[in-house]
Amino acid sequence: MANEGYLDEIEINDVKKVEEELYSTLDSEYKEFMKSMIKDKITDEMKEAMRKICKKVLKKF
């Protein structure tokens, strides 16, 4: 997330909240996706999916 600039507009005090929300979202809505990211080689499609998930989480902040 940080490497892609997604946190550039987030207040420093909110970074931990964003991180917690991202992990919560991944755990509750994207379990199978996360299993495949851990198990398989990360593809460009997986990276794009992760970007979309990050954008979804950041909309809350």
C-alpha positions, 0 to 999 in steps of 0.5 A, spaced: 500 500 500 505 505 502 509 503 496 504 504 491 502 511 494 496 509 497 497 512 504 500 519 501 493 522 503 492 519 509 494 523 516 499 519 519 495 518 525 490 514 521 495 509 518 494 504 523 487 504 522 487 504 515 492 498 516 487 494 521 481 496 516 485 493 510 487 486 514 479 486 517 477 487 509 481 481 507 480 477 512 472 477 512 471 478 504 477 476 501 479 469 504 480 465 498 484 471 494 489 471 500 490 464 500 491 464 493 496 470 494 500 466 499 500 459 496 501 461 488 506 466 485 503 473 485 501 475 478 499 481 475 492 480 476 493 479 483 496 485 484 491 489 480 486 486 485 490 488 491 490 495 488 482 495 487 481 492 494 486 498 497 482 503 494 476 500 496 478 500 503 481 507 503 474 510 501 472 509 508 478 514 510 
